[in-house]
Amino acid sequence: MRPHSVHAVIAVKSLDRAKSRLADRLRPDQRARLVLAMLADTVTATGAVAAVVSVTVVTPDPAVADLARTLGADVHPEPLERDSNGLNTALAATAAALRAAHGPIDLLALQADLPALRADELADMLATAPPGLRSIVVDHAGSGTAALVVRDPVATLDPRFGPGSARSHIAAGAVDLAGDWPGLRLDVDTADDLDRAVALGTGDATRAVLHDIGWPGVVHEHVPHVC
């Protein structure tokens, strides 16, 4: 059964704060390029899913916004209010704006750094998510959240991304979706994560940047994986 359509939201912080846990391996300019490349691959895969009718990137960074627009995504400015929960504030505000514009809709919040994401994985996950509920995809580390889906057109997004977010989402009633979606679960924060993505097979944009900066073990040809 084809799932109802969803509107996707992806939040990206300023590039000058990007991927600090890779600072021992990559210069600031290289980290910024990598963030943009991973976002490009995430947006491209997400936009290729028939059930996803829009992708909105929320960011304070002009370069991120420009890239998002070239990829066909909408851009929502990050709220001016600054607090320790900035990512969740940005996602919640963007979700509310989408509901204000489109009426009752289902929502999907995704991490921006899913370079090995495949459209068929995401499509399968959306078809698996039960209607009337909030669901999550736990990340490869087992404690974070790679994706949050709200299959209730009036329930709030209620994002709880951050350390231990999987437990927090589940405690708030979200369903932990089981599925073999390795690319969807693989958000990249560390060098080991990036190596895992390379082994799994990244999208074109990430692969090109990694090749250019000389990241070891880069896969030059597309390496498909089975969902």
Buried (B, 14 or more C-beta within 10 A) or exposed (E): EEBBBBBBBBBBBBBEEBBEEBEEBBEBEBBBBBBBBBBBBBBBBBBBBEBBBBBBBBBBBEBBBEBBEEBEBBBBEBBEEEEEBBBBBBBBBBBEBBBEEEEEBBBBBBBBBBBBBBBBBBBBBBEBBEEEBBBBBBBBBEEBBBBBBBBBBEBEBBBBBEEEBBBBBBEEEBBEBEBEBBBBBBBBBEBEBBBBBBBBBBBEBBBBBBEEBEBEEBBEEEEEEEB
